[in-house]
Amino acid sequence: MDGIGTMRVLVTGGSGLVGKAIQHVVKEEGGAREGEEWIFLSSKDADLTNAAETRAIFEKHRPTHVVHVAAMVGGLFRHLRQNLDFWRNNVCINDNVLQTAHEFGVVKVVSCLSTCIFPDKTTYPIDETMIHNGPPHESNSGYAYAKRMVDVHNRACWTQYGRRYTAVIPTNIFGPHDNFNIEDAHVLPALVHKTYKAKRDGTALEVWGSGHALRQFIYSLDLARLYLWVLREYDEVEPIILSVGQEEEITIKDVVDAIVEAFGFTGPVIYDTSKSDGQMKKTASNAKLRSYRPDFTFTPFQTAIKETCDWFAANYDSARK
């Protein structure tokens, strides 16, 4: 705990997918340690694109540590429509949070990036040293460049002020409390919602794209457990990829099959190949994580999918969709 008394952790984006998972691990799994105080913010508490509101929330809570997971996020088709909005909003949020943290003497900030920040044209597997090696995929370049700037900001904070601000780079995250909106969500939660509706309505399940694209998925609760370790133990400024191994990369069709099984859906599944697949692969190496945490056990994909589908069905009326 960096030699200080109380560790007061401010979590931005506390009502989102990752924030809720961290809250679950801290409160339901006994993940909080003695001397730690956790504050979970939602967008109702402050507009983090606004510098004055950001400052006011730091003034109110006086954090010693910040878990920064607030962002404007969305799926492929929303990115294609709103690239500029993703760039501007995320640059504002990240600059306000990181600069205000520095001004208030925050010991450590752990921001959340994404594997979509990596170069489109690259060799695989990608690792932490390759973030800035070329342009990201054009489908979400605004978001990707805004997230890359967090790494630039962190390194500058370190060289100018000695701040140990860092970032995690998860692969595709899924779990309870996700955004399940069919138009704007990421691929897996959108498929969960589509399959639920197809079963309920007795219709075919229509999947956008060929189903051949490859992805690594991380269950939000696994990510949360690793996030706590990064906050307490990981001292590098250079970011760290949090992911299952590259041998656990699966196709979107594998995801569809797992969701279909979890819901017991027996109707037809149709792949609409006129729709984009996005990037066909973005395989990430978790070698660095394994060098630190060789014994960390990830939740089996099928189990995590079942828990996510069960949560969505049980919370259908209140889930984000």
MOWO-V355508 format. One record per residue. RES is the residue in one letter. OMEGA is omega in degrees with one decimal (none if undefined). NEAR is the number of other C-alpha atoms within 12 Angstrom. Layout:
# MOWO-V355508
res = (RES/RES)
omega = (OMEGA/OMEGA)
near = (NEAR/NEAR)
This chain:
# MOWO-V355508
res = (M/D/G/I/G/T/M/R/V/L/V/T/G/G/S/G/L/V/G/K/A/I/Q/H/V/V/K/E/E/G/G/A/R/E/G/E/E/W/I/F/L/S/S/K/D/A/D/L/T/N/A/A/E/T/R/A/I/F/E/K/H/R/P/T/H/V/V/H/V/A/A/M/V/G/G/L/F/R/H/L/R/Q/N/L/D/F/W/R/N/N/V/C/I/N/D/N/V/L/Q/T/A/H/E/F/G/V/V/K/V/V/S/C/L/S/T/C/I/F/P/D/K/T/T/Y/P/I/D/E/T/M/I/H/N/G/P/P/H/E/S/N/S/G/Y/A/Y/A/K/R/M/V/D/V/H/N/R/A/C/W/T/Q/Y/G/R/R/Y/T/A/V/I/P/T/N/I/F/G/P/H/D/N/F/N/I/E/D/A/H/V/L/P/A/L/V/H/K/T/Y/K/A/K/R/D/G/T/A/L/E/V/W/G/S/G/H/A/L/R/Q/F/I/Y/S/L/D/L/A/R/L/Y/L/W/V/L/R/E/Y/D/E/V/E/P/I/I/L/S/V/G/Q/E/E/E/I/T/I/K/D/V/V/D/A/I/V/E/A/F/G/F/T/G/P/V/I/Y/D/T/S/K/S/D/G/Q/M/K/K/T/A/S/N/A/K/L/R/S/Y/R/P/D/F/T/F/T/P/F/Q/T/A/I/K/E/T/C/D/W/F/A/A/N/Y/D/S/A/R/K)
omega = (172.3/172.8/178.0/-177.3/-179.5/174.8/-177.1/-172.5/176.1/179.8/173.9/-177.8/-173.4/-179.4/-179.6/-176.3/-176.4/179.1/178.7/178.5/177.1/178.1/178.7/-178.2/-179.1/-171.2/-175.3/-177.9/-179.8/-175.6/179.0/177.7/177.7/-179.3/177.1/174.2/-175.9/179.0/-177.8/-179.8/168.4/-179.1/177.3/-177.4/-179.0/170.9/-173.4/171.2/-178.3/-174.5/-177.8/178.7/177.7/179.6/-178.4/-178.5/175.4/177.6/-177.2/-170.4/178.5/-177.5/169.7/-179.5/178.6/168.8/-172.0/179.3/177.3/179.0/165.1/-176.9/177.8/179.9/-174.2/-171.0/173.5/177.0/-179.0/-178.4/-166.4/-176.7/-178.3/179.3/178.8/179.3/-171.6/-176.4/-178.2/175.2/179.3/-179.2/-174.4/179.6/179.9/-177.5/-176.1/-179.7/179.8/176.3/178.9/-177.4/-179.9/175.3/178.5/-174.9/-173.9/171.6/173.4/179.5/-177.9/177.6/-176.8/178.3/178.9/178.8/-175.1/179.2/176.9/-180.0/-174.0/172.4/-178.8/-0.2/174.7/175.4/-170.8/-176.3/-168.4/-172.6/-170.2/-173.3/-179.3/-177.4/174.7/176.9/-173.2/-176.5/177.9/-173.6/-179.8/178.4/-175.7/179.4/178.0/178.7/176.4/-177.3/174.2/178.9/177.0/-179.1/-179.6/-179.0/178.7/176.4/-179.5/-175.8/-176.5/-172.3/-179.3/179.1/176.8/175.0/-173.8/-179.6/171.7/178.3/178.1/166.9/-174.0/-177.1/173.8/177.0/176.2/177.6/175.9/169.1/-175.6/-179.2/-172.4/-177.8/-166.7/-175.0/170.6/-168.7/-173.4/178.7/176.3/177.9/176.4/-179.1/179.8/-177.9/176.7/-178.2/180.0/178.2/-178.8/-173.1/-179.6/-179.2/175.1/173.2/179.2/-179.2/178.0/179.2/-173.7/-174.4/-175.7/-178.4/-177.3/178.5/167.2/-179.1/174.8/179.0/-173.9/-179.4/174.0/178.4/-179.4/179.9/178.7/179.3/178.8/177.3/179.3/-178.7/-174.0/-165.6/-172.0/-171.5/179.3/171.5/177.6/-176.7/179.2/177.4/175.5/-172.4/165.3/-179.3/-178.7/177.6/179.0/173.9/-177.3/178.0/174.7/176.6/175.8/178.4/178.9/-178.8/-179.1/180.0/177.4/179.3/-178.1/-179.7/-174.9/-179.7/-175.5/-179.2/-179.7/176.2/-176.0/177.4/179.9/-174.2/173.8/178.9/-175.5/172.8/-171.1/175.8/-178.2/176.1/172.2/-174.5/-178.8/176.3/173.6/-177.7/-179.2/176.5/-178.6/178.0/177.4/-172.5/-175.5/-173.5/-177.9/-178.4/176.9/175.2/178.2/-173.7/-178.1/179.6/-178.4/177.5/-179.8/179.5/179.5/179.6/178.3/178.9/-178.6/179.6/-177.9/-175.8/-172.1/-175.0/-175.9/-178.6/176.6/-178.7/none)
near = (24/17/10/13/12/18/28/30/38/41/43/45/37/32/29/34/39/45/42/32/38/44/38/30/26/29/19/13/15/15/24/26/20/14/15/25/25/33/34/35/31/25/25/14/23/26/28/36/27/24/23/19/21/34/29/21/31/36/19/16/26/28/34/36/43/48/45/43/45/40/40/37/36/32/34/33/26/25/29/23/19/23/28/22/25/32/27/25/27/37/34/30/39/46/33/33/48/48/31/31/40/32/22/27/24/34/35/40/49/47/47/47/41/40/45/43/43/41/34/29/23/24/18/17/27/33/34/35/21/28/35/25/18/20/22/29/28/24/29/36/30/33/42/41/36/35/45/41/31/44/41/26/33/36/24/22/29/24/14/12/18/19/29/38/42/44/42/44/44/43/40/39/42/43/42/39/38/42/35/39/27/29/23/27/30/34/41/46/41/37/45/47/41/37/40/37/28/26/26/19/13/16/18/22/30/31/34/31/27/25/33/25/26/29/38/38/44/44/40/38/37/32/41/40/32/39/42/37/29/37/41/29/18/29/24/27/30/32/41/43/45/46/45/38/30/26/18/23/30/29/28/34/28/26/35/41/29/29/39/34/23/29/31/19/27/20/21/18/26/21/22/17/16/13/15/22/27/30/30/23/32/36/36/43/32/34/22/26/31/20/15/20/22/14/10/20/20/27/24/18/30/25/19/28/35/28/27/39/40/24/27/36/26/15/18/24/12/15/25/22/24)
